[in-house]
Amino acid sequence: MKKYFEIIAVVVLLVFNACDSGSDSIEDVPAIETDYDVMIDVNETKGTVSPLLMGFNTIYCFEADAMWQNGNGQIPALMKKMNAGILRYPGGAVVNRYHWNNLNGEGWMDNWDPNYDSANDQPESEFMDVDEYMANVNAIGAEPMVGVNMGSGLKYNRVQDGIDEAVALVQYCLDNGYDVRYWYLDNEAYHDGANYTMTATEYAEQINLYAPAMRALSPDIEFIVNWTRNITSGTGSMQTLIEQAGANIDIMEVHWYWQYGQSTFDLWLNSFPMGTKNQWYNGFDYVREIMAFKPLVNSLGHGHIKLASNEWNLGPSPSEEETPSKFESALMISEQFSQFIDGGLFMASFWGVQWPHSTGAAVNRYLVDPTNNYSPNPLVSVFEMFGDAMGGMQVKCSSLKTGVYDIAVLNEETNELYIYLLNKTQDSALLSAGVELKGVNVSEVIASSFVRDEANGDAAKISDVQVLVENGNRLVLELPKNSLTKVVVNP
């Protein structure tokens, strides 16, 4: 069975044929038998694809001026191509050691520590401050998401100083015309690697101190809090957090790193759909986890809380040899993102753009490769393919083929239909697919596939795809093994 029952169609449809030539004209043909069929009905809508799904983490101490250039550098150019909707700053674990008005460029060193040694402080050109961040966000056209440090206050018995620091940052943004709606309160405070590890009750207490003080200056703030990913089992501590601080929580953020420590391409091929279950958590696929969240918060009396995953990616692999290649990583990540769209997730921020100290195959799951002059990885092409779907309307898309994940999204302004077909079946080199369209007038079809570039090792390429049209409402195409195909249907 496919995803489970229904899938969402995205306003772009990519198709691939044995021929390596594209076609944007309509060729009517007699009925053709195919390996499986997808049914898409644009009259049955599923909800808007949140533009905030296309989000990315910045790690302030790694974001050198040369890479960003206040919106004119290499990274902002990539963000624009991908239609980035939100950027998270100053990063993950660094936020609970971060002091916005006294930056040191040493992300995991807290200069509130009485024994702090400033000898290793970095020059300003090597990190991103608030003003540089806002310049980049505005140039990209994305929403800002700014983090607040709670850990230092607890660790050094300076809680009020921490609140004052957060309030001063809100005021600074207001004074400088920075429109920041989304604020996240610390990061992974439950983790033993945090600057100060909190219980759910301790975290709730801090939320209830910081949020009112910050909202007094800016009533429209939406607060994001982060807790463990337990949505469908072992939910006790999350329930405690929501029960005690739900009135000050607008968005609950969980972190999803697929199969942390066990991530391999073969495991992914044999996991359909891929999901959250691992050695620590007996979870389901991402769609079912996302859809289970609303009933959970409703049951706790806080149905206003939305769900986000502001750190997500593949997890590390068991060994260097078993680490998915750059192409494989991109294809695997495309299924995670497809499920985020399909489940109606409100917000997501991919981790991460880059990690400058990465070596070997570890670089494969980032946007750019720090070992190769920060050149774009194939993953950039995948996110570009999904860029058109942001802000579109999910429409009914269903099939019963195990190993193919399909979603469809309609652009309500242009009436373009985007269809994404991820083929992870292994039975044959090509899988023939029929796409039945209801409520769509087809005048033009443009299709392409993200496939492995066999001639260039670990590289990927976008190949044009031929699409045949039956009776004006059925598309016939062939999906290569291990590919993501995007089909754009123009009315």
N, C-alpha and C positions, 0 to 999 in steps of 0.2 A: 504494500500500500504506500502511496506517495508520502507526503509529509505526515499527514494523518487523514484529513478529510478534504479540506479546501485549502487553496493557495491563493495568494494575492497577485494580480497582474500589475506590472509596472509599466508606465507609459513608454517603454522602449522594448522592442522585440528584436533579438539577434538570431540569425539563422545561418547554418553552415551546410554546404553541399560538398560532394566529392570534388566538384570544380572549385578552383581557387579564384573565381571571378565573381564580383558582386553584381546585383541586379536591382535597379530601382523602378523597373517597369513591371506591369502586370501581365502575366501569361496565363490565360485560362486553359485548364487541362481537364481531361476526364477524371473521374474518381480514382484515387490511388490508394492502395492498401498500405498502411503504415504499421510500425511496431507498437505505437501507442498514440493516444489522442489526449489533447488538453482542451478543456472547455472554458471559454472566457465569456463572461456576460458583463458588459460595461454598465448595464442597468442595475446590477446588484452591487452596491458600493459597500466598502468595509471601513471607511474612514480615511482621513488625510495622513499621508506619510509625513512625519514630522521633519522639517528641515534641520532640526537639532540632532538628527541621527548622524549626520556627516560631521562629526566633531573629532577633535584631535587634542592630545595633551602637549603642552609645552613644558619643558623642565628648565626653569629660569636659569639655573647655573650652567646649563649646557648650550643655551641659545645665544651664540656669539653674534655680535653686530654684523659681521661680514655675511652671515647666512640670511639675515632678515632685512637689513638695510631699511628699517622703518617702512616696510611694505613694498620695497622695490627689489628685494633679494630673491634668491633661488627658492626658498621655502614658501614665501607668500605667493610666488608664481604658481607653484604646485597646488597650493590651497585653492586658488581661484579656479584652476582647471577642474578640481574635484568638487567644486561648489560647496566648499566648507561652510557649515552653518554656525559653528561655535568652537571656540578655543578655550581650553582649560589652563589656568595659570594660578600659581607658579609650578604645578606638577603634583606628584603623588606624595611620597613620604617626605619630600623636602618641605611641604607646607607646615609640618609640625615642628620645624626648626627655623622657619622663615620669618624675617622681620623686614617688612616692606620699606621702612624708612631707615634701615641700617643694614643694607645688603653686604654680604661678604663673598658671594660667588662660590661658597663652600656649602653645597646643598645639605650635606649630612652633618654639619658642624654648627652648633647653636652658640651664637655669641652672647646669649644670656648666661651661659655657663660661667660661674665665677673664675674658673680656671682656663677660660678660653684664651688661645694664643692666636693673635691676628697675623702671625708671620706668613701664613699661607693664603691670606685674602687675595682674591683675584682682581685683576684690573677691570674697570667698568666695561671695557670693550668685549669682555669674554662672557658677559651675562646680560640678561634682559630685565630691566626695571619696569615699574608700572607704566611710566609714560611711553616707553618703547613698545611695551605690550599693547597698549591701547592704540598706538599709531599703526601697528601691524594689523590688529583686529579691524580697525576702521578701513584700512586700505584693502583688506580682503573682502570686507562686507559681511563679516560674521558677527555673531553675538559674543560679548565677553562673558566669561565665567571666572570669578576670582575667589581664591581660597583664603581662609582665616586660620591662623595658628592658635590652637587651644592647648597643645601639649606643653609648650614652654611655661605657660602660666601655672599649670599643675605641678610640673616637675620642679620648678624653682620657687614654689610658693608665692607666685606673683599673678594670681588669677585676675585681680582688678587691673593690673598693668596690661594683661593680655586683652581684656575687654576694652580698655582705653585705646590700645593699639588698633584693634579692629574698628572701633568707632571713628578713630582718626583717619583710617583708610577710607571708610565710607564718605566722610566729610571731604577728604582730598579729591575723591572722584567727583563728588557733587560740585566742588569749587572749580574743577577743571573741565566741567561739562562732559564727563565720562558717564555715559548712561549704562550702568551695570545693574541688571535685573537679577542675575543668578549669582548667588554666593554660596560656596560650599564650606562647611564647618569641619575643619580638620580632615584627616584621611586615615583610613584603616586604624582607627584608635583602638580597635580590638586586638591588633596584631602585636606579637611580642617584639617586633622590630620598631615599633612606634617610639617617638621621643618619650611619651608617657602612655603606658597601656591602660585603657579604661575598661571597666565593666559597663554593661548597658545602662545601669543606673547612674554611674558617674558621668557617662557621656550625655545622658538625658539632662542631668543637672547643669552641665556646661551649656548645652543648647538653650536651656531655659534662662540662663544668665546672659548669653551673648545676643541671642535673637531679638529680644525686646529692646535692648540698648541700640542695636544697629537699625532696627525698624523704626525707632523713634525719629531718626534722621531721614529715612527713606521708606515710606510705608509700602511701596510696591515691590520691595525685595521679595524674591522667592528663595527660600533656604533649602539647600541640598545637604543631606546627611548621608553618611556611608556606614553600612553595617554588613555583616556576613551575608553570603549569597543564599542563605536558607529561606526559601520561599514555600516549598512544598513539603518539607520535612525538617525536624529539628528547629522549629521557628521560635522557640521559647524566648531567647534573648532579643530577637527582633520585635516580638510582641511586647516585651517589657519596655523597650525603647519607644515604641509608638504609643503605648498606653501612657507613659510618663511625659513624653515631649511632643506628641502628635500635633498639638495646636501650633507648634512652632516648626513643623516639618512640612514642606511643600513637595519635596521630591526625595524619594529614597533611592540611594545609589548602591548597586552591588557591583562587584568586580568579577568578570568572567574570563579566565584564562583556560582555554580548552585543554583538558587532560594534562594538567601541570606536572611536569616531570616524566610524562609518558607519551607526549605528542609525536605521532609518526604518520606518514602518508598512508601506510597500509591500514593502520587502525582507523583512520578517517574513512577510507574506502569501504571498510566493513561496518561503519556506523551510519545508519540511515534511519532517521535524521541524526546528525551529530547533536550531542546534548551536554548537559551540565554534570552528569554523573561521573564521579571520580572516587579516589581512595578516601576522600573526606566527606563526600556528600552524595546521598542517594537521590539525585535529582532527575528530571526529565529533559526532553529537548528544550531549546530556548523558547519556542513558541508557547509550549504548555506552562513553562515557568512564568513567562510574561503574563499570560492570561490568568494564571492563578493568583497574581498579586492583587488585583482589584477586589476579588471576594475576601481576601485576607484583611485588607485595610478596612473594607466595609464592615467586616465582623467586629473590628476593634473600634468602630465609631469614627473613623477618620478617612472616609472615602475620597476626600479631596487629594490625597497624596498620590503623586504620579511615580512611575518607575523609570530609573535610568541605569545605564552601565557606563560609568565614566572612566573605567579602565577595562579594556577588553583586548584580547589577542589570542593567538595560540600560546599554550604553555611551552616551557622548555622541553627538550626531548631527552630520552634516556642516555644518548651518546651523540658525539659529533657525527658519526656515520649514519645514525638514524634520523638526524634532523632533516625535515622536509626542505627541498630545494627552494629557491626563490619562486619559481613558477608554482611548485606544489603548495607553498605557503599561501600564495595569493589566491589559488583556487579554493583552498580550505577556508580561508578567511571570507571568501565570497559567500559561502554557505552560512556562516555566522551572521553576516550582514543581511542576507536574504531573510533569515529567520527573524531578525530584528524588525525588518519591514513587515513581514507577514504577521508577527504577533502584535504589532501596533505599539512598539516601545516608544516612549516619549523622547528620550535623549540618550546619546551615546558619545563617548570620546575614546578614540582608538589610542592604544599605548603601543609604541610611541612613534613619533616622527623619526627619531634617531637616538642612538646611544653611543657616544663617541669612543667609549672604551671597549666596545664589542669587537670580537675577533672571530675568525673562522665562520662556521655556518650560522652562528648566533645572529648575524646581521640579516639573515634571510627574511625574518618576520617584521622588519621595520620598513618605513616608507622609503628611506634612503640608506645607502651603504657608506658608512664612515670609512671603510677600508678602501673605497674606490672613489675618493674625492666627492663623497656625498652624492653620488649619482642615483637617480630614481630606481627603485626596485620595481619589478613587474606589478606589485601590488598597487602602484599609482594608477596603472591602466584600469585595474578592476574598479577602483573607486571612481575614476572618471566615467566608466560605463554606468555606474549607479547614480551619477550626479543629476541626471535629468529627472530621476524619480522623486527627488526631494521636493516636498510640497505638493506632490500630485495626489490623486485620489486612488486608493486601493480599490480594485474591482475583483469580482469573483473569478477565481481561476482554480480549476480542479482537474485532477487526473488520478489514475490509480497505478502509475508506474513506479515501482520501487527503484530508487537510485537516480531519479531525476527530480530536481527541486525546481518548481516553476512559480513565478509570481508575476503579477501584471499591475500596472499603474497607469491611470489616465490623466493626461494633462488637460484640465478642464478649460483652460484658456484657448489652447490650439486644437483640442480634440485628438492630439497624437496619442497613440497607445504604445506603451513600452512594455515589452515582454522579456523576461529573463529566464533562461533555461539552463540549469546547471546539470550536466551529465556526468555522473560518477559510476555509471554501469561499466562493466569490464568484459561483456560477452562478445562485442564486436567493435571494429574500428569506427563504424558509423551506426547511428541509431536513427531510423526514420521516424519523424514526428508529424502528426497532423494537429493543427490548431484550429478549433472551431470557434468562430467569432459571432457573438450575438450583440446587436445594437451598434455595429461598426460598419461604415461604408468605406471600403478599401479602394483607394486610388493610387497609392504608392506604398511600396514596402522596401525598407533598407535594412539589411541584416549583416551581422559580423560576429565572429567568434574569437574569444581569447583562448589560445591554444599554445602548447609547447612548441618552441622553435627548434625542431630536431637538429637543424644545421648548426645551431649555436649553443649547444649544451644546455645550460640552466636558464637560457633566455626564454622569453615569451613573445608572441606576436599576435596582432589582430588580423584575422583573415576574413575577407568578404565572403558572403554566403548567398547562394542562389535560393530564391523562394518561388515556389509554384503556387498558383491560386486556383482553387476549384469553386465555381459558382459564385464567385465574388465574396465568399465568407469563410472559406477554409484554406488555411495556409499549409503547405507541405514543404518540409525541409529535412535536412539530415544533420544530426548533432554528432560532432566528433567525440570519441572517447576522451574523458578528462578535459572538459571544456566548459566555458561559460559563454552562452550565446545571447546576444541582445537583438531583438527585432523591433524596429520602429515602424508602426503602421500609421500612415497619413491618410486622413479622410479625403 
